[in-house]
Amino acid sequence: MATKDTGFVGSIPTIYEQYMVPLFFEPYAQDLAARVGDLQQGLLIELAAGTGVVMRELLKALPSAVRLVATDLNEDMLRVGASRASGPSLTWQQADMQQLPFADASADVVVCQFGVMFLPDKQAGYREVRRVLAPTGRYLFNVWDRLDLNEVTEIVSGAVGTLFPDDPPRFFERAPFGYFDVAAIRADLEGAGFQRVAIETVEKVSRAASAESVAVGLCQGTPLRSEIEARAPQRLEEATAAASEALVARFGRGPFDNRMSVHVVTAWST
């Protein structure tokens, strides 16, 4: 499944963990973990685990009788994740979401935080999850709502785009924020064989320490960095500064609220 949009490699995972996780991902990791808190035993598999923010919450929410497997496409992300979350019930494993290395009907729950947007073939990815789920299993994942409902990221994307008017980077629009249509999500899941689907839009607010920290996270801790460097490697700091100033113009130089909108999906095998 490797594409330019899934390349969380090099220094990106460390910056991602430092800047992106607390601002964007931790609030929704807590939400996902709470939704599976009733699981008392069996196997839970996480897809696209990244640097492990969901797994850290799951370790707190679930008993040790639940076996946990955290997977990601990128070994660099897994290394950071494994350094921050460990335990006798937890295994870290490299895996492609479209070719899962697990037996049929082996998992009780599969979770995925902000990963399905990157699947080239959504229904194929969903069919793989349904294959590994037990007949009574469930699949929980979340995806970003529209970019214009996630203002902080929209501002950064626009600011970086102005530096490359002939070929603006469109990572955010194309990948993380490109799969927000609830009807399409439901149709893809039903097309993959899931019998019941529930979708809830969840809004949360986190607190950004500064415009600069947000700009560093989004410009240097995501594949947007690769898009900038592919156009002009010497302009990464310039792009980060432009994003920071655009955020300052909107929110000021001090801490500010980051308002987010996300769809949380639960799909049952039967």
C-alpha positions in Angstrom: 0.0 0.0 0.0 3.1 2.3 0.1 2.5 5.6 -1.6 3.9 9.1 -1.2 1.0 9.8 1.2 1.9 6.9 3.5 5.6 7.7 3.9 5.9 8.6 7.6 9.6 8.0 7.6 12.9 9.6 8.7 12.5 12.3 11.2 8.7 12.6 10.6 7.7 10.1 13.3 9.5 11.9 16.1 8.1 15.3 15.1 4.7 13.7 14.6 4.8 12.3 18.2 6.0 15.5 19.8 3.7 18.0 18.0 0.8 16.2 16.2 -0.2 13.6 18.8 -1.2 15.9 21.7 -2.9 18.4 19.5 -4.8 16.3 17.0 -4.7 12.6 17.9 -4.8 12.1 21.7 -8.3 13.4 22.2 -9.7 11.0 19.6 -7.5 8.1 20.9 -9.2 8.5 24.2 -12.6 8.4 22.5 -11.8 5.2 20.6 -10.4 3.5 23.7 -13.5 4.3 25.7 -15.7 2.7 23.0 -14.0 -0.7 23.4 -13.7 -0.6 27.1 -16.2 -3.4 27.5 -13.8 -5.9 25.9 -12.7 -8.3 28.7 -10.7 -11.0 26.7 -9.7 -12.0 23.2 -7.7 -10.2 20.6 -7.7 -6.6 19.6 -5.7 -5.5 16.5 -4.9 -1.9 15.8 -4.2 -0.8 12.2 -2.1 2.2 11.3 -1.0 2.5 14.9 1.5 5.2 14.2 3.5 6.2 17.2 1.1 4.4 19.5 -1.2 7.0 21.0 -4.3 4.8 20.7 -2.4 1.8 22.1 -1.3 3.8 25.1 -5.0 4.5 25.8 -6.0 0.9 25.2 -3.4 -0.3 27.7 -5.1 1.9 30.3 -8.6 1.0 29.4 -8.5 -2.8 28.9 -7.6 -5.7 31.2 -4.4 -7.7 30.6 -6.5 -10.7 29.4 -7.0 -8.8 26.1 -4.2 -9.5 23.7 -3.1 -6.4 21.8 -1.4 -6.2 18.4 -0.3 -2.8 17.1 0.5 -2.7 13.4 1.6 0.0 11.0 3.0 0.1 7.4 6.0 2.2 8.5 8.8 0.6 10.6 10.0 4.0 11.6 6.6 4.8 13.2 6.6 1.4 14.9 10.0 2.0 16.5 8.8 5.2 18.1 5.6 3.5 19.2 7.3 0.5 20.7 9.6 2.8 22.7 6.6 4.5 24.3 4.2 1.6 25.0 5.0 -1.9 26.1 3.6 -4.7 28.2 3.1 -8.5 28.3 -0.2 -8.3 26.4 1.1 -6.0 23.6 2.9 -6.9 20.4 4.1 -4.5 17.7 4.1 -5.8 14.1 4.6 -4.3 10.6 1.6 -4.9 8.4 -0.2 -3.6 5.3 -3.8 -2.9 5.9 -4.8 -4.5 2.6 -2.9 -7.7 3.3 -3.2 -8.4 7.0 -1.0 -11.2 8.4 -3.8 -12.7 10.6 -5.9 -15.8 10.4 -9.6 -15.7 9.4 -12.0 -14.9 12.3 -9.1 -14.4 14.7 -9.8 -10.9 16.1 -12.6 -9.7 18.4 -12.1 -6.1 17.7 -10.1 -4.1 15.1 -9.5 -0.4 15.5 -7.9 2.2 13.3 -7.3 5.8 14.0 -7.1 8.1 10.9 -5.8 5.4 8.7 -8.5 4.2 6.3 -8.3 7.5 4.3 -4.9 6.3 2.9 -6.3 3.0 1.5 -6.1 3.0 -2.3 -9.0 0.5 -2.4 -11.3 1.2 0.6 -13.6 -1.8 0.1 -10.6 -4.2 -0.3 -9.2 -2.9 3.0 -12.6 -3.3 4.7 -12.9 -6.9 3.3 -9.5 -7.7 4.9 -10.7 -6.5 8.3 -14.0 -8.4 7.9 -12.0 -11.5 7.1 -9.9 -11.4 10.3 -12.9 -10.5 12.5 -14.8 -13.1 14.4 -18.5 -13.5 13.5 -19.5 -11.3 16.4 -16.5 -8.9 15.9 -16.6 -5.1 15.4 -14.5 -2.6 13.5 -14.0 0.9 14.9 -12.3 3.7 13.1 -12.3 7.4 12.7 -11.8 9.7 9.7 -11.5 13.5 9.5 -14.5 15.5 8.5 -14.3 18.2 5.8 -11.1 20.3 5.9 -13.1 23.5 6.2 -14.4 22.1 9.5 -10.9 21.7 10.8 -9.7 25.3 10.5 -6.2 25.0 11.8 -5.1 22.4 9.3 -7.0 24.3 6.5 -5.0 27.5 7.3 -1.7 25.7 7.2 -2.5 24.0 3.9 -3.5 27.3 2.3 -0.4 29.1 3.5 2.0 26.5 2.2 0.0 26.4 -1.1 0.6 30.1 -1.7 4.4 29.4 -1.9 3.9 27.1 -4.8 1.1 28.6 -6.8 1.8 26.6 -10.0 1.8 23.3 -8.1 0.5 23.6 -4.5 1.0 20.6 -2.2 -2.4 19.0 -1.6 -1.5 16.3 0.9 -4.2 17.2 3.4 -7.0 17.7 0.9 -6.1 14.5 -1.0 -5.4 12.1 1.9 -6.3 12.8 5.5 -9.3 15.0 4.6 -10.3 13.4 1.4 -12.6 10.7 2.8 -15.3 12.5 4.7 -18.5 11.7 2.8 -20.6 9.7 5.3 -22.8 8.1 2.6 -19.7 6.9 0.7 -18.1 5.5 3.9 -21.3 3.5 4.7 -21.6 2.3 1.1 -18.0 1.1 1.1 -18.5 -0.8 4.3 -21.7 -2.4 3.2 -20.1 -3.3 -0.1 -17.4 -5.1 1.8 -20.0 -7.2 3.6 -20.5 -5.4 6.9 -24.1 -5.8 8.1 -24.5 -2.9 10.5 -22.8 0.5 10.4 -23.1 3.4 12.8 -21.4 6.7 12.1 -21.2 9.6 14.7 -19.7 13.0 14.1 -17.6 14.0 17.1 -16.2 17.5 17.6 -13.4 18.1 20.1 -11.2 21.1 21.0 -7.5 20.8 22.0 -5.2 23.6 23.1 -2.3 24.6 20.8 0.7 25.9 22.7 1.7 28.3 19.8 1.3 28.9 16.1 5.0 27.9 15.6 4.5 24.5 17.3 1.4 23.7 15.1 3.3 24.8 12.0 6.2 22.6 12.8 4.0 19.6 13.4 1.9 19.9 10.2 4.7 21.0 7.9 7.5 18.7 9.2 5.7 15.9 11.0 3.5 14.7 8.1 4.0 13.7 4.5 3.3 17.4 3.6 7.0 17.7 4.4 7.9 15.3 1.5 5.7 17.3 -0.8 7.4 20.6 0.1 10.9 19.0 -0.2 10.0 17.4 -3.6 9.3 20.9 -4.9 12.1 22.8 -3.2 14.0 21.1 -0.4 15.6 24.4 0.7 12.2 25.9 1.4 10.9 23.7 4.2 11.7 26.3 6.9 10.2 29.0 4.8 7.0 27.0 4.4 6.9 26.3 8.1 7.3 30.1 8.8 4.6 31.0 6.3 2.2 28.5 8.0 3.1 29.9 11.4 2.5 33.5 10.4 -0.9 32.6 8.8 -1.9 31.0 12.2 -0.7 34.1 14.0 -2.8 36.3 11.8 -5.9 34.2 12.7 -5.3 33.3 16.3 -2.5 35.6 17.7 0.9 34.6 19.1 -0.2 32.9 22.3 -2.0 29.6 22.9 -5.3 29.1 21.0 -8.0 26.5 20.5 -7.8 23.9 17.8 -11.4 22.9 16.9 -11.8 19.6 15.2 -14.5 17.6 13.5 -14.3 13.8 13.0 -16.5 10.9 12.0 -16.3 7.9 14.3 -17.5 4.6 12.6 -18.5 1.3 14.1 -19.1 -1.6 11.8 -20.2 -5.1 12.9 -19.4 -8.4 11.0 -23.0 -9.6 11.4 
